[in-house]
Amino acid sequence: MWDNSPFPMPDGAKITDRQGDQYKVSVSIPFDADGFFGRQCPECSMLFRVHGDDYEALPDDLRLWCVYCGHNADHSDFWTDQQRERAMEAARALGAQTVQQGFARVLCSTRNSSRRGHVSVSFRSRPRYPRPLPEIDEERLARTRTCAGCEIRYGVFGEHRYCPSCGRLPAATVAFDALQAETARLDALTALPDEIRAALREQGVFTRSWVDTIENVVGVVEALGSSVFHEHVTDAEERLRGKGNVFQRLDDMADLLVSAGFPDVRGSLESSAWQRLLRTWAARHVFTHNDGVVDERYLRRVPASRTVGQRLVISDADCREAVGDATALCRALVDIMPQ
């Protein structure tokens, strides 16, 4: 620490070095009550938070990942707006005092060199007390996460795909997070005040949200199935050639895994759960491609359930059952893979 600072600095800012007229200033970034502080992606501008103790244990040449968009850059690029303003206030405090000191020197020189011309200039320097640095008041976290790989603790404010320290998250982590998010959304809709629920229900918001959940559940399993297959099957592309999007078709996906030497994932689930999943997949296809109106293809997969031309009706209970069955299927997909 450089102790011969010529200028008073606000609490939280210290002059640590000087080279001629150049000063190096250290500005503290306070942690919140839980020990976290903010980071902001320079690419997408979204905020996330990292535990201070875990962050300080990382190497000095750390490159951070944006947890949302995956932008990877030097950690010093991830200042939040409030942190940047705090640092700028420290710079302004130093700058004002260096200007004042320089002005005093100029006037002193002018007074000394102007005596023959009978010019007199007086200047009295007063001590300057810099303003306190602005506090950091960023959004607090409702939930924290710990990376299974590097064990860093961090928090996010939206859907994410990356650990801030080690990058891309495992496909299983992404899948289970997405399914938990669907449950959280269902819970949030249920918890709305009655008058708001009634207005949203009348506008079809609940129905639309439930249909989205069914479509999202299928997408989660599709993404996980494709990821684990490509990760563990060396000739994955060869085996997939000509099969279309096989991971959107449950039985075809299960048969594909068996043909690649893995246990039959259907055997890891109760038969009733597998039949419900088949219904969910059929419903997703009808809503995606036929606005929910039953067609012959749906009836081939779910016999005697409806008649052609009727529209499917989805409920909160259907969605919760679909999320539970998909969670069990995702666990089964992970479990049959070699560790």
N, C-alpha and C positions, 0 to 999 in steps of 0.2 A: 504494500500500500504506500502511495506517495503522500506524505503528510504535510508538505510545504505548499499547500494550496493558497494562492493569493486572493481567492474570491470565496465568499460564503456561498454555499449551495443549499438548496432546499433539502429537507429530509427525504431520503430515498435516492439522492444523486450525489456522487462523489467524483472528484477529479482524481484519476488514478495515475496519470502520466502527463508529461509535458516535453515536447520537442520543439524548442524555439517558441513560435507563436501558435503552435498546434497543441491542443489539449485533448486528452482522452478522458471521457466521462462514462462512469458506470451508473446505470439507472436500474433500480430494483423493480421487479414486476411482482406485486403481492399475490399470494395464493388466496383462494376463497376458504371458507370455514372448513371445507372437506379436503383441503390440500391440493386443489386443482387450479389450473390457470388456462387461459384461452389461447388458441391458435386459429389463424384465419388463412384459408387457401388463397394465394395470389392469383389463381386461375379462375375458380368459380365463386370466390368471395364468401363461401359458407364457413361458419364457425364450428369448431369442436374444442374439446378440452382434454388436457393431459395431466396426470398426477405429477406434482412438482418433484417429489423424491425420485420417482421412476425416471423422470426426464433428466434430472441432474446426474443420474448414474450412467446415462448414455454417452457415447464418445463425443468429443468436441467437434469432429468433422461429420456429425450426423446429417443425413439427408432424410427429410420427413416426407411422408406420403399424406396427401389429402385423403381423409377417410371416405369421402363421397365420390370424387371424380378420379382419384388416382394420380393427380399431379405430384411429381416427385422433384424436390428441389432442396437446396440448403435450408437448414432449419431457421436461419436468420431471415428468410423470406416470408415467414409465417406470422409476422406481427399482426395483431388485431388493430382496428382503428383506434380504440381507446389506449392501447399500449403505445402506439405511435405518437398519439397526442401527448402522452405522459413524457416520452423521450424528447419531443419537440419543446415542451415547456422547460425541461432541464437545459436544452440547447439555447433557448431564448434567455434564460437566466444567466448563463455563462456569457452569451454574446453581448447582452446589455452591459455587463460589467467590463468586458474587454474593450468595448467601444468607449465607455466612460473613462477607463484608464488611458486609452490612446488619446482621447480628446484632451485630457489633462496634460499629457506630455507635449502635445502640439502647442497648447496655449502657453505652457511654461517656456517652451523654446521660442515662441513668438515674442513673449514679454522680454526675455533676455536679449534677443537680437534687435529689439526695436527701441532701445533706450536712447540712442543717438537721435532718432527721429521723433523723440518725445511722444511715442505711442505707448500707452499703458493699458494692458488687459489684465483683469483679475478673474480668478476662477477658484471657487471653493468646492471641493469634492465632498459629498456627503455619503456616509455609509449606505449601501443598498441592501435591503433585506428581500430576497427573492420570494415570490409567491409559492405557496405549497404546491407540490405536484398534484395533478388531478388524480382522484381515486379511480380504481377500476371497478366498474359496476356492470358486469356482463351477466348474461342469463345463467342461472344455476341449473345444475343437472338434476333430472328426476331419476335417472338410472345410470349406473356406471358399468363398464365392461372390463374384463381382463383377457388379454390376448392369450390364447392357448399356446402360442409359439414362443413369444418373447416375454410374456407375463406383464407387459406394461398395462397400467390401468388408464383408461380413457373414457370419454363420454361423447355422445353424438346427439344431434338434434334432428335426425332424419334417417332414412334408409342409407346404409353404407356398405361398402364392399372391401375396405382396406383397413389394415392396422396402421396407425401413424408411424410405427417404427419398422415393421418388417414387411409391409406391403399387402399383397393380395390375400384375402382371407380364404380358408378352406371352403370348398363348395358346401360341405355339410353345415358349417357355421352359418353361411348365408341362407341356406334352406330353412333351418330351424328358426332363425331370426325372422324370416319372412312369414312363416306360419304363426309365430307368436304375435307378429304385427296384425295379422288377420283377426286373431282372437281379441287383441286390444281394441281394434276398431269395432268389433261386434259389441264388446263391453261398453265402449264409449257411447254407441248409439242407444244401448239399453239404459244407460245412466242419465240420459237427457231429461230435463223437466217435461212433464206431461204435455204442456201447451206447445212446446217446441217439437216434441215427438209427433203430436197430432198434425202440425203444419207440414212437417217433413214427410210424414206418411202419406198425406193427401197428395203431395207433389210427386210421389213415387220414389223419393230418395232412398227409403229403406229397401225397396225392391231392387233398385239399381245397385245399391251397395252389396246386397246379397248375391246378385248375379256376378258382380265383380269378384267377390270372394271365391265363388266356384271357379271362375276363369283363372284367378291367381293361383289357387291351389294346384290346378293342373300344370300351370307354368312352373311352379316351384319344383314339382316332381320331375317334370321334363328336363329342367336345367340340371338338377342333381344327377339324374340317371345318365344324361349325356356326359357330364363331367367325370363321374366315377368310371364310366366305360372307357372314355378316352385316356384316363389316367392309368388304368390297370390293364388295358388290352393293347398290346404292341402293334397289332395289325388292325386297329379299330377302323380306319378308313376303308380298308379292303372289305371288312365284314359289313360295313354300312352301305356300300355301294349298291345303288338300285333299290334301297329299302325306303326311301323317302324319310319323313320325320318319324322314325319308328318309336321315339321316346314319347310321342303323344298318344301311342296306342298301348294300353297296359299289357295285354296278353302278348303282343308282339315284342314289347320290351323284355318281358320275362323270358320268352323263348330265346331272344337274342343273347341274354345273359347266360342261359343254360348252355347254348351252343358254344359260348366262349369258355366254358368250364366252370362256371360259378353255380352255387346251389340255386334251386328254384325259389325265387323270392316269394312266390305264392304260398310256399310251405311255411313261411315265417309268420303268416297272418292267419287269423281265423277265416274260414270260408265265407262267413257272413260279411266280414269286413271287406274281403276282396269283391264280393258281389256289390256292396255299396259303392266301392270305388269305381266299379264298372258303370254303375248308374250315374255317378258324378261326372265321369269322363263323357258319357253319352249326353248328359245335360249340357256340359260345357260346349260340346260340338254344336248342339242345336241352338244355343244362345249366340254363339259366335257366328254361325253361318246361316241361321234361319230365324233370327229374332225370337228364339224360344218356342217356335211353333213345331209341334211333333211331326216328324216325317217317317217314311218307311224305314230308313236307316236306324232311327232311334228305336222303333218298335222291334227291329231285329235284335237289338242289344238289350232292350228292356221290354220283353213281351208282356202283353195284356196290362200295361200300366196306364195307357191313355189311348186315344184314337187319333188318327191322322187329322191334322188341322187344329187340334187343341193346343193351347199354349201352356207351357210348364209354369208352375208356381213354386218359387223358392222361399223358404222360411229361414228365420234365425236358427232354428233347431237343425235344419238341413245343413246349414253352413258349419255349425259347430261340429256336427258329426263328420262332415267332409274334412275339416281341419284335423280332427282327431285321427281319422283313418289315414290321411296323408302323412301325418307325423309318424305313425307306426310304420308306414311304407318306407319313408325316408330313413328311419332307423334300420329297417331291414336291409335297405340298399347299402348302407354304410357297413353293417355287420357282416354281410356276405363277402365283402372285399378283403383281400389279405392285408394284414396290419404291418 
